[in-house]
């Protein structure tokens, strides 16, 4: 399973500060032009886009709980 953080509406420096402050160890990219957000029809942050092995996309807009995240990741891992 691969996790990638995508930042939008800020500078690369803002994103790096967020990554450092939160101790994130997965890849993060700055989508300054909003192209990735547009591709997945994400209007604002926070948002989650889950892509299954078969290419099925599930988008969740807004905050999700740790339990909801764990359930979604478990679903992806078993499919």
PDB file of N, CA, C and O in Angstrom:
ATOM      1  N   UNK A   1       0.847  -1.163   0.000  1.00  0.00           N
ATOM      2  CA  UNK A   1       0.000   0.000   0.000  1.00  0.00           C
ATOM      3  C   UNK A   1       0.895   1.229   0.000  1.00  0.00           C
ATOM      4  O   UNK A   1       1.907   1.272   0.700  1.00  0.00           O
ATOM      5  N   UNK A   2       0.521   2.215  -0.779  1.00  0.00           N
ATOM      6  CA  UNK A   2       1.288   3.455  -0.868  1.00  0.00           C
ATOM      7  C   UNK A   2       0.435   4.610  -0.371  1.00  0.00           C
ATOM      8  O   UNK A   2      -0.751   4.697  -0.688  1.00  0.00           O
ATOM      9  N   UNK A   3       1.038   5.488   0.404  1.00  0.00           N
ATOM     10  CA  UNK A   3       0.373   6.691   0.897  1.00  0.00           C
ATOM     11  C   UNK A   3       1.130   7.889   0.364  1.00  0.00           C
ATOM     12  O   UNK A   3       2.356   7.953   0.458  1.00  0.00           O
ATOM     13  N   UNK A   4       0.395   8.841  -0.199  1.00  0.00           N
ATOM     14  CA  UNK A   4       0.992  10.081  -0.689  1.00  0.00           C
ATOM     15  C   UNK A   4       0.137  11.245  -0.215  1.00  0.00           C
ATOM     16  O   UNK A   4      -1.075  11.254  -0.428  1.00  0.00           O
ATOM     17  N   UNK A   5       0.755  12.215   0.418  1.00  0.00           N
ATOM     18  CA  UNK A   5       0.057  13.429   0.816  1.00  0.00           C
ATOM     19  C   UNK A   5       0.137  14.442  -0.309  1.00  0.00           C
ATOM     20  O   UNK A   5       1.167  14.576  -0.970  1.00  0.00           O
ATOM     21  N   UNK A   6      -0.961  15.153  -0.519  1.00  0.00           N
ATOM     22  CA  UNK A   6      -0.999  16.170  -1.568  1.00  0.00           C
ATOM     23  C   UNK A   6      -1.456  17.479  -0.943  1.00  0.00           C
ATOM     24  O   UNK A   6      -2.553  17.565  -0.392  1.00  0.00           O
ATOM     25  N   UNK A   7      -0.611  18.493  -1.032  1.00  0.00           N
ATOM     26  CA  UNK A   7      -0.937  19.816  -0.506  1.00  0.00           C
ATOM     27  C   UNK A   7      -1.386  20.721  -1.640  1.00  0.00           C
ATOM     28  O   UNK A   7      -0.939  20.593  -2.780  1.00  0.00           O
ATOM     29  N   UNK A   8      -2.281  21.637  -1.299  1.00  0.00           N
ATOM     30  CA  UNK A   8      -2.815  22.567  -2.289  1.00  0.00           C
ATOM     31  C   UNK A   8      -3.105  23.885  -1.594  1.00  0.00           C
ATOM     32  O   UNK A   8      -3.394  23.907  -0.398  1.00  0.00           O
ATOM     33  N   UNK A   9      -3.032  24.952  -2.313  1.00  0.00           N
ATOM     34  CA  UNK A   9      -3.371  26.271  -1.776  1.00  0.00           C
ATOM     35  C   UNK A   9      -2.344  26.776  -0.769  1.00  0.00           C
ATOM     36  O   UNK A   9      -2.700  27.468   0.185  1.00  0.00           O
ATOM     37  N   UNK A  10      -1.117  26.447  -0.967  1.00  0.00           N
ATOM     38  CA  UNK A  10      -0.055  26.931  -0.105  1.00  0.00           C
ATOM     39  C   UNK A  10       1.269  26.803  -0.820  1.00  0.00           C
ATOM     40  O   UNK A  10       1.341  26.291  -1.937  1.00  0.00           O
ATOM     41  N   UNK A  11       2.294  27.263  -0.182  1.00  0.00           N
ATOM     42  CA  UNK A  11       3.619  27.173  -0.793  1.00  0.00           C
ATOM     43  C   UNK A  11       4.259  25.830  -0.461  1.00  0.00           C
ATOM     44  O   UNK A  11       3.821  25.119   0.443  1.00  0.00           O
ATOM     45  N   UNK A  12       5.291  25.505  -1.205  1.00  0.00           N
ATOM     46  CA  UNK A  12       6.057  24.302  -0.902  1.00  0.00           C
ATOM     47  C   UNK A  12       6.650  24.361   0.492  1.00  0.00           C
ATOM     48  O   UNK A  12       6.765  23.341   1.171  1.00  0.00           O
ATOM     49  N   UNK A  13       7.029  25.565   0.917  1.00  0.00           N
ATOM     50  CA  UNK A  13       7.569  25.742   2.261  1.00  0.00           C
ATOM     51  C   UNK A  13       6.537  25.453   3.336  1.00  0.00           C
ATOM     52  O   UNK A  13       6.850  24.844   4.360  1.00  0.00           O
ATOM     53  N   UNK A  14       5.288  25.897   3.098  1.00  0.00           N
ATOM     54  CA  UNK A  14       4.205  25.608   4.042  1.00  0.00           C
ATOM     55  C   UNK A  14       4.002  24.105   4.170  1.00  0.00           C
ATOM     56  O   UNK A  14       3.832  23.582   5.272  1.00  0.00           O
ATOM     57  N   UNK A  15       4.023  23.414   3.029  1.00  0.00           N
ATOM     58  CA  UNK A  15       3.838  21.972   3.039  1.00  0.00           C
ATOM     59  C   UNK A  15       4.965  21.301   3.820  1.00  0.00           C
ATOM     60  O   UNK A  15       4.714  20.423   4.644  1.00  0.00           O
ATOM     61  N   UNK A  16       6.191  21.710   3.563  1.00  0.00           N
ATOM     62  CA  UNK A  16       7.328  21.093   4.249  1.00  0.00           C
ATOM     63  C   UNK A  16       7.265  21.355   5.745  1.00  0.00           C
ATOM     64  O   UNK A  16       7.608  20.479   6.539  1.00  0.00           O
ATOM     65  N   UNK A  17       6.831  22.554   6.143  1.00  0.00           N
ATOM     66  CA  UNK A  17       6.653  22.843   7.567  1.00  0.00           C
ATOM     67  C   UNK A  17       5.637  21.886   8.186  1.00  0.00           C
ATOM     68  O   UNK A  17       5.858  21.364   9.279  1.00  0.00           O
ATOM     69  N   UNK A  18       4.518  21.656   7.485  1.00  0.00           N
ATOM     70  CA  UNK A  18       3.478  20.741   7.962  1.00  0.00           C
ATOM     71  C   UNK A  18       4.032  19.325   8.103  1.00  0.00           C
ATOM     72  O   UNK A  18       3.792  18.654   9.107  1.00  0.00           O
ATOM     73  N   UNK A  19       4.770  18.878   7.094  1.00  0.00           N
ATOM     74  CA  UNK A  19       5.374  17.542   7.115  1.00  0.00           C
ATOM     75  C   UNK A  19       6.306  17.411   8.315  1.00  0.00           C
ATOM     76  O   UNK A  19       6.251  16.418   9.041  1.00  0.00           O
ATOM     77  N   UNK A  20       7.153  18.402   8.523  1.00  0.00           N
ATOM     78  CA  UNK A  20       8.107  18.362   9.634  1.00  0.00           C
ATOM     79  C   UNK A  20       7.406  18.407  10.987  1.00  0.00           C
ATOM     80  O   UNK A  20       7.743  17.638  11.888  1.00  0.00           O
ATOM     81  N   UNK A  21       6.428  19.309  11.134  1.00  0.00           N
ATOM     82  CA  UNK A  21       5.729  19.473  12.410  1.00  0.00           C
ATOM     83  C   UNK A  21       4.959  18.219  12.806  1.00  0.00           C
ATOM     84  O   UNK A  21       4.797  17.934  13.993  1.00  0.00           O
ATOM     85  N   UNK A  22       4.489  17.475  11.818  1.00  0.00           N
ATOM     86  CA  UNK A  22       3.673  16.294  12.093  1.00  0.00           C
ATOM     87  C   UNK A  22       4.440  14.986  11.956  1.00  0.00           C
ATOM     88  O   UNK A  22       3.859  13.911  12.106  1.00  0.00           O
ATOM     89  N   UNK A  23       5.736  15.064  11.672  1.00  0.00           N
ATOM     90  CA  UNK A  23       6.571  13.872  11.591  1.00  0.00           C
ATOM     91  C   UNK A  23       6.127  12.886  10.523  1.00  0.00           C
ATOM     92  O   UNK A  23       6.200  11.674  10.726  1.00  0.00           O
ATOM     93  N   UNK A  24       5.668  13.397   9.389  1.00  0.00           N
ATOM     94  CA  UNK A  24       5.179  12.520   8.324  1.00  0.00           C
ATOM     95  C   UNK A  24       6.346  11.858   7.614  1.00  0.00           C
ATOM     96  O   UNK A  24       7.324  12.513   7.254  1.00  0.00           O
ATOM     97  N   UNK A  25       6.233  10.548   7.418  1.00  0.00           N
ATOM     98  CA  UNK A  25       7.322   9.801   6.790  1.00  0.00           C
ATOM     99  C   UNK A  25       6.978   9.327   5.381  1.00  0.00           C
ATOM    100  O   UNK A  25       7.813   8.718   4.712  1.00  0.00           O
ATOM    101  N   UNK A  26       5.752   9.603   4.926  1.00  0.00           N
ATOM    102  CA  UNK A  26       5.365   9.201   3.576  1.00  0.00           C
ATOM    103  C   UNK A  26       5.571  10.371   2.611  1.00  0.00           C
ATOM    104  O   UNK A  26       5.747  11.513   3.033  1.00  0.00           O
ATOM    105  N   UNK A  27       5.549  10.074   1.330  1.00  0.00           N
ATOM    106  CA  UNK A  27       5.775  11.075   0.289  1.00  0.00           C
ATOM    107  C   UNK A  27       4.692  12.145   0.323  1.00  0.00           C
ATOM    108  O   UNK A  27       3.508  11.836   0.459  1.00  0.00           O
ATOM    109  N   UNK A  28       5.102  13.403   0.200  1.00  0.00           N
ATOM    110  CA  UNK A  28       4.180  14.528   0.113  1.00  0.00           C
ATOM    111  C   UNK A  28       4.568  15.375  -1.081  1.00  0.00           C
ATOM    112  O   UNK A  28       5.750  15.624  -1.319  1.00  0.00           O
ATOM    113  N   UNK A  29       3.567  15.820  -1.833  1.00  0.00           N
ATOM    114  CA  UNK A  29       3.826  16.670  -2.992  1.00  0.00           C
ATOM    115  C   UNK A  29       2.947  17.910  -2.922  1.00  0.00           C
ATOM    116  O   UNK A  29       1.862  17.883  -2.341  1.00  0.00           O
ATOM    117  N   UNK A  30       3.422  18.992  -3.517  1.00  0.00           N
ATOM    118  CA  UNK A  30       2.685  20.246  -3.547  1.00  0.00           C
ATOM    119  C   UNK A  30       1.994  20.388  -4.896  1.00  0.00           C
ATOM    120  O   UNK A  30       2.652  20.519  -5.928  1.00  0.00           O
ATOM    121  N   UNK A  31       0.673  20.361  -4.884  1.00  0.00           N
ATOM    122  CA  UNK A  31      -0.139  20.490  -6.095  1.00  0.00           C
ATOM    123  C   UNK A  31      -0.543  21.957  -6.255  1.00  0.00           C
ATOM    124  O   UNK A  31      -1.722  22.299  -6.162  1.00  0.00           O
ATOM    125  N   UNK A  32       0.442  22.812  -6.495  1.00  0.00           N
ATOM    126  CA  UNK A  32       0.217  24.258  -6.527  1.00  0.00           C
ATOM    127  C   UNK A  32      -0.863  24.670  -7.519  1.00  0.00           C
ATOM    128  O   UNK A  32      -1.621  25.601  -7.247  1.00  0.00           O
ATOM    129  N   UNK A  33      -0.946  24.005  -8.649  1.00  0.00           N
ATOM    130  CA  UNK A  33      -1.934  24.357  -9.674  1.00  0.00           C
ATOM    131  C   UNK A  33      -3.287  23.685  -9.433  1.00  0.00           C
ATOM    132  O   UNK A  33      -4.257  23.999 -10.123  1.00  0.00           O
ATOM    133  N   UNK A  34      -3.367  22.779  -8.477  1.00  0.00           N
ATOM    134  CA  UNK A  34      -4.626  22.099  -8.184  1.00  0.00           C
ATOM    135  C   UNK A  34      -5.015  21.030  -9.188  1.00  0.00           C
ATOM    136  O   UNK A  34      -6.175  20.621  -9.244  1.00  0.00           O
ATOM    137  N   UNK A  35      -4.054  20.573  -9.982  1.00  0.00           N
ATOM    138  CA  UNK A  35      -4.357  19.583 -11.024  1.00  0.00           C
ATOM    139  C   UNK A  35      -4.776  18.232 -10.452  1.00  0.00           C
ATOM    140  O   UNK A  35      -5.693  17.592 -10.968  1.00  0.00           O
ATOM    141  N   UNK A  36      -4.109  17.805  -9.397  1.00  0.00           N
ATOM    142  CA  UNK A  36      -4.459  16.513  -8.788  1.00  0.00           C
ATOM    143  C   UNK A  36      -5.830  16.615  -8.121  1.00  0.00           C
ATOM    144  O   UNK A  36      -6.651  15.704  -8.233  1.00  0.00           O
ATOM    145  N   UNK A  37      -6.070  17.721  -7.430  1.00  0.00           N
ATOM    146  CA  UNK A  37      -7.372  17.922  -6.791  1.00  0.00           C
ATOM    147  C   UNK A  37      -8.480  17.911  -7.836  1.00  0.00           C
ATOM    148  O   UNK A  37      -9.528  17.302  -7.618  1.00  0.00           O
ATOM    149  N   UNK A  38      -8.264  18.572  -8.961  1.00  0.00           N
ATOM    150  CA  UNK A  38      -9.266  18.608 -10.034  1.00  0.00           C
ATOM    151  C   UNK A  38      -9.492  17.219 -10.620  1.00  0.00           C
ATOM    152  O   UNK A  38     -10.628  16.835 -10.898  1.00  0.00           O
ATOM    153  N   UNK A  39      -8.427  16.478 -10.805  1.00  0.00           N
ATOM    154  CA  UNK A  39      -8.541  15.133 -11.396  1.00  0.00           C
ATOM    155  C   UNK A  39      -9.455  14.224 -10.578  1.00  0.00           C
ATOM    156  O   UNK A  39     -10.167  13.385 -11.131  1.00  0.00           O
ATOM    157  N   UNK A  40      -9.429  14.398  -9.259  1.00  0.00           N
ATOM    158  CA  UNK A  40     -10.237  13.558  -8.382  1.00  0.00           C
ATOM    159  C   UNK A  40     -11.466  14.291  -7.834  1.00  0.00           C
ATOM    160  O   UNK A  40     -12.097  13.828  -6.884  1.00  0.00           O
ATOM    161  N   UNK A  41     -11.802  15.441  -8.439  1.00  0.00           N
ATOM    162  CA  UNK A  41     -12.992  16.220  -8.055  1.00  0.00           C
ATOM    163  C   UNK A  41     -13.015  16.569  -6.573  1.00  0.00           C
ATOM    164  O   UNK A  41     -14.056  16.481  -5.922  1.00  0.00           O
ATOM    165  N   UNK A  42     -11.866  16.962  -6.047  1.00  0.00           N
ATOM    166  CA  UNK A  42     -11.761  17.361  -4.651  1.00  0.00           C
ATOM    167  C   UNK A  42     -11.836  18.886  -4.602  1.00  0.00           C
ATOM    168  O   UNK A  42     -10.945  19.563  -5.114  1.00  0.00           O
ATOM    169  N   UNK A  43     -12.905  19.442  -3.983  1.00  0.00           N
ATOM    170  CA  UNK A  43     -13.077  20.890  -3.980  1.00  0.00           C
ATOM    171  C   UNK A  43     -12.262  21.623  -2.918  1.00  0.00           C
ATOM    172  O   UNK A  43     -11.964  22.807  -3.076  1.00  0.00           O
ATOM    173  N   UNK A  44     -11.900  20.930  -1.839  1.00  0.00           N
ATOM    174  CA  UNK A  44     -11.162  21.573  -0.749  1.00  0.00           C
ATOM    175  C   UNK A  44     -10.562  20.509   0.164  1.00  0.00           C
ATOM    176  O   UNK A  44     -10.870  19.322   0.062  1.00  0.00           O
ATOM    177  N   UNK A  45      -9.690  20.981   1.067  1.00  0.00           N
ATOM    178  CA  UNK A  45      -9.073  20.113   2.059  1.00  0.00           C
ATOM    179  C   UNK A  45      -9.811  20.270   3.380  1.00  0.00           C
ATOM    180  O   UNK A  45     -10.392  21.332   3.606  1.00  0.00           O
ATOM    181  N   UNK A  46      -9.825  19.301   4.244  1.00  0.00           N
ATOM    182  CA  UNK A  46      -9.201  18.000   4.072  1.00  0.00           C
ATOM    183  C   UNK A  46     -10.052  17.091   3.192  1.00  0.00           C
ATOM    184  O   UNK A  46     -11.276  17.205   3.133  1.00  0.00           O
ATOM    185  N   UNK A  47      -9.374  16.215   2.532  1.00  0.00           N
ATOM    186  CA  UNK A  47     -10.036  15.223   1.688  1.00  0.00           C
ATOM    187  C   UNK A  47      -9.150  13.990   1.612  1.00  0.00           C
ATOM    188  O   UNK A  47      -7.937  14.060   1.810  1.00  0.00           O
ATOM    189  N   UNK A  48      -9.770  12.884   1.326  1.00  0.00           N
ATOM    190  CA  UNK A  48      -9.071  11.610   1.201  1.00  0.00           C
ATOM    191  C   UNK A  48      -9.488  10.975  -0.104  1.00  0.00           C
ATOM    192  O   UNK A  48     -10.677  10.920  -0.419  1.00  0.00           O
ATOM    193  N   UNK A  49      -8.527  10.498  -0.862  1.00  0.00           N
ATOM    194  CA  UNK A  49      -8.811   9.757  -2.090  1.00  0.00           C
ATOM    195  C   UNK A  49      -8.136   8.398  -1.943  1.00  0.00           C
ATOM    196  O   UNK A  49      -6.917   8.305  -1.797  1.00  0.00           O
ATOM    197  N   UNK A  50      -8.942   7.361  -1.985  1.00  0.00           N
ATOM    198  CA  UNK A  50      -8.448   5.995  -1.861  1.00  0.00           C
ATOM    199  C   UNK A  50      -8.575   5.332  -3.221  1.00  0.00           C
ATOM    200  O   UNK A  50      -9.650   5.340  -3.820  1.00  0.00           O
ATOM    201  N   UNK A  51      -7.493   4.762  -3.707  1.00  0.00           N
ATOM    202  CA  UNK A  51      -7.497   4.101  -5.011  1.00  0.00           C
ATOM    203  C   UNK A  51      -7.166   2.628  -4.794  1.00  0.00           C
ATOM    204  O   UNK A  51      -6.069   2.282  -4.358  1.00  0.00           O
ATOM    205  N   UNK A  52      -8.123   1.779  -5.101  1.00  0.00           N
ATOM    206  CA  UNK A  52      -7.944   0.334  -4.934  1.00  0.00           C
ATOM    207  C   UNK A  52      -7.070  -0.225  -6.050  1.00  0.00           C
ATOM    208  O   UNK A  52      -6.841   0.433  -7.065  1.00  0.00           O
ATOM    209  N   UNK A  53      -6.593  -1.431  -5.851  1.00  0.00           N
ATOM    210  CA  UNK A  53      -5.740  -2.088  -6.850  1.00  0.00           C
ATOM    211  C   UNK A  53      -6.408  -2.174  -8.211  1.00  0.00           C
ATOM    212  O   UNK A  53      -5.737  -2.114  -9.241  1.00  0.00           O
ATOM    213  N   UNK A  54      -7.737  -2.316  -8.219  1.00  0.00           N
ATOM    214  CA  UNK A  54      -8.458  -2.426  -9.490  1.00  0.00           C
ATOM    215  C   UNK A  54      -8.767  -1.071 -10.120  1.00  0.00           C
ATOM    216  O   UNK A  54      -9.411  -0.996 -11.167  1.00  0.00           O
ATOM    217  N   UNK A  55      -8.298   0.014  -9.464  1.00  0.00           N
ATOM    218  CA  UNK A  55      -8.502   1.356 -10.001  1.00  0.00           C
ATOM    219  C   UNK A  55      -9.743   2.060  -9.493  1.00  0.00           C
ATOM    220  O   UNK A  55      -9.969   3.225  -9.821  1.00  0.00           O
ATOM    221  N   UNK A  56     -10.550   1.376  -8.697  1.00  0.00           N
ATOM    222  CA  UNK A  56     -11.742   1.992  -8.124  1.00  0.00           C
ATOM    223  C   UNK A  56     -11.333   3.124  -7.191  1.00  0.00           C
ATOM    224  O   UNK A  56     -10.463   2.952  -6.337  1.00  0.00           O
ATOM    225  N   UNK A  57     -11.966   4.285  -7.360  1.00  0.00           N
ATOM    226  CA  UNK A  57     -11.635   5.468  -6.568  1.00  0.00           C
ATOM    227  C   UNK A  57     -12.769   5.762  -5.588  1.00  0.00           C
ATOM    228  O   UNK A  57     -13.937   5.822  -5.972  1.00  0.00           O
ATOM    229  N   UNK A  58     -12.411   5.943  -4.330  1.00  0.00           N
ATOM    230  CA  UNK A  58     -13.349   6.375  -3.301  1.00  0.00           C
ATOM    231  C   UNK A  58     -12.835   7.697  -2.759  1.00  0.00           C
ATOM    232  O   UNK A  58     -11.687   7.786  -2.325  1.00  0.00           O
ATOM    233  N   UNK A  59     -13.673   8.722  -2.781  1.00  0.00           N
ATOM    234  CA  UNK A  59     -13.284  10.044  -2.294  1.00  0.00           C
ATOM    235  C   UNK A  59     -14.101  10.384  -1.062  1.00  0.00           C
ATOM    236  O   UNK A  59     -15.321  10.223  -1.052  1.00  0.00           O
ATOM    237  N   UNK A  60     -13.430  10.850  -0.032  1.00  0.00           N
ATOM    238  CA  UNK A  60     -14.088  11.301   1.197  1.00  0.00           C
ATOM    239  C   UNK A  60     -13.677  12.743   1.432  1.00  0.00           C
ATOM    240  O   UNK A  60     -12.491  13.036   1.586  1.00  0.00           O
ATOM    241  N   UNK A  61     -14.638  13.636   1.460  1.00  0.00           N
ATOM    242  CA  UNK A  61     -14.380  15.054   1.684  1.00  0.00           C
ATOM    243  C   UNK A  61     -14.639  15.362   3.154  1.00  0.00           C
ATOM    244  O   UNK A  61     -15.667  14.973   3.709  1.00  0.00           O
ATOM    245  N   UNK A  62     -13.701  16.061   3.774  1.00  0.00           N
ATOM    246  CA  UNK A  62     -13.846  16.440   5.170  1.00  0.00           C
ATOM    247  C   UNK A  62     -13.018  15.558   6.086  1.00  0.00           C
ATOM    248  O   UNK A  62     -12.324  14.639   5.651  1.00  0.00           O
ATOM    249  N   UNK A  63     -13.116  15.867   7.351  1.00  0.00           N
ATOM    250  CA  UNK A  63     -12.358  15.150   8.373  1.00  0.00           C
ATOM    251  C   UNK A  63     -12.946  13.752   8.544  1.00  0.00           C
ATOM    252  O   UNK A  63     -14.165  13.582   8.540  1.00  0.00           O
ATOM    253  N   UNK A  64     -12.082  12.760   8.692  1.00  0.00           N
ATOM    254  CA  UNK A  64     -12.532  11.413   9.042  1.00  0.00           C
ATOM    255  C   UNK A  64     -11.813  10.985  10.315  1.00  0.00           C
ATOM    256  O   UNK A  64     -10.697  11.421  10.600  1.00  0.00           O
ATOM    257  N   UNK A  65     -12.470  10.134  11.060  1.00  0.00           N
ATOM    258  CA  UNK A  65     -11.898   9.679  12.331  1.00  0.00           C
ATOM    259  C   UNK A  65     -10.799   8.649  12.081  1.00  0.00           C
ATOM    260  O   UNK A  65     -10.675   8.093  10.990  1.00  0.00           O
ATOM    261  N   UNK A  66     -10.019   8.417  13.109  1.00  0.00           N
ATOM    262  CA  UNK A  66      -8.987   7.376  13.022  1.00  0.00           C
ATOM    263  C   UNK A  66      -9.618   6.027  12.698  1.00  0.00           C
ATOM    264  O   UNK A  66      -9.069   5.252  11.914  1.00  0.00           O
ATOM    265  N   UNK A  67     -10.778   5.745  13.304  1.00  0.00           N
ATOM    266  CA  UNK A  67     -11.464   4.478  13.060  1.00  0.00           C
ATOM    267  C   UNK A  67     -11.920   4.379  11.604  1.00  0.00           C
ATOM    268  O   UNK A  67     -11.766   3.330  10.980  1.00  0.00           O
ATOM    269  N   UNK A  68     -12.480   5.461  11.057  1.00  0.00           N
ATOM    270  CA  UNK A  68     -12.909   5.451   9.654  1.00  0.00           C
ATOM    271  C   UNK A  68     -11.724   5.236   8.720  1.00  0.00           C
ATOM    272  O   UNK A  68     -11.824   4.499   7.739  1.00  0.00           O
ATOM    273  N   UNK A  69     -10.606   5.882   9.027  1.00  0.00           N
ATOM    274  CA  UNK A  69      -9.404   5.708   8.212  1.00  0.00           C
ATOM    275  C   UNK A  69      -8.916   4.264   8.286  1.00  0.00           C
ATOM    276  O   UNK A  69      -8.589   3.659   7.265  1.00  0.00           O
ATOM    277  N   UNK A  70      -8.870   3.723   9.486  1.00  0.00           N
ATOM    278  CA  UNK A  70      -8.425   2.336   9.659  1.00  0.00           C
ATOM    279  C   UNK A  70      -9.331   1.369   8.892  1.00  0.00           C
ATOM    280  O   UNK A  70      -8.845   0.438   8.250  1.00  0.00           O
ATOM    281  N   UNK A  71     -10.637   1.589   8.957  1.00  0.00           N
ATOM    282  CA  UNK A  71     -11.578   0.723   8.238  1.00  0.00           C
ATOM    283  C   UNK A  71     -11.359   0.801   6.727  1.00  0.00           C
ATOM    284  O   UNK A  71     -11.390  -0.220   6.039  1.00  0.00           O
ATOM    285  N   UNK A  72     -11.141   2.003   6.217  1.00  0.00           N
ATOM    286  CA  UNK A  72     -10.927   2.168   4.776  1.00  0.00           C
ATOM    287  C   UNK A  72      -9.622   1.505   4.344  1.00  0.00           C
ATOM    288  O   UNK A  72      -9.579   0.843   3.308  1.00  0.00           O
ATOM    289  N   UNK A  73      -8.569   1.676   5.120  1.00  0.00           N
ATOM    290  CA  UNK A  73      -7.288   1.050   4.792  1.00  0.00           C
ATOM    291  C   UNK A  73      -7.380  -0.474   4.862  1.00  0.00           C
ATOM    292  O   UNK A  73      -6.800  -1.171   4.029  1.00  0.00           O
ATOM    293  N   UNK A  74      -8.104  -0.988   5.849  1.00  0.00           N
ATOM    294  CA  UNK A  74      -8.303  -2.441   5.941  1.00  0.00           C
ATOM    295  C   UNK A  74      -9.080  -2.958   4.739  1.00  0.00           C
ATOM    296  O   UNK A  74      -8.768  -4.027   4.213  1.00  0.00           O
ATOM    297  N   UNK A  75     -10.088  -2.213   4.300  1.00  0.00           N
ATOM    298  CA  UNK A  75     -10.873  -2.610   3.132  1.00  0.00           C
ATOM    299  C   UNK A  75      -9.975  -2.682   1.899  1.00  0.00           C
ATOM    300  O   UNK A  75     -10.054  -3.628   1.116  1.00  0.00           O
ATOM    301  N   UNK A  76      -9.124  -1.674   1.739  1.00  0.00           N
ATOM    302  CA  UNK A  76      -8.216  -1.660   0.587  1.00  0.00           C
ATOM    303  C   UNK A  76      -7.210  -2.807   0.652  1.00  0.00           C
ATOM    304  O   UNK A  76      -6.881  -3.411  -0.368  1.00  0.00           O
ATOM    305  N   UNK A  77      -6.729  -3.099   1.845  1.00  0.00           N
ATOM    306  CA  UNK A  77      -5.711  -4.144   2.006  1.00  0.00           C
ATOM    307  C   UNK A  77      -6.264  -5.534   1.720  1.00  0.00           C
ATOM    308  O   UNK A  77      -5.516  -6.431   1.331  1.00  0.00           O
ATOM    309  N   UNK A  78      -7.560  -5.718   1.908  1.00  0.00           N
ATOM    310  CA  UNK A  78      -8.143  -7.044   1.712  1.00  0.00           C
ATOM    311  C   UNK A  78      -8.754  -7.224   0.331  1.00  0.00           C
ATOM    312  O   UNK A  78      -9.194  -8.322  -0.006  1.00  0.00           O
ATOM    313  N   UNK A  79      -8.789  -6.176  -0.468  1.00  0.00           N
ATOM    314  CA  UNK A  79      -9.356  -6.278  -1.830  1.00  0.00           C
ATOM    315  C   UNK A  79      -8.278  -6.353  -2.870  1.00  0.00           C
ATOM    316  O   UNK A  79      -8.574  -6.442  -4.061  1.00  0.00           O
TER     317      UNK A  79
END
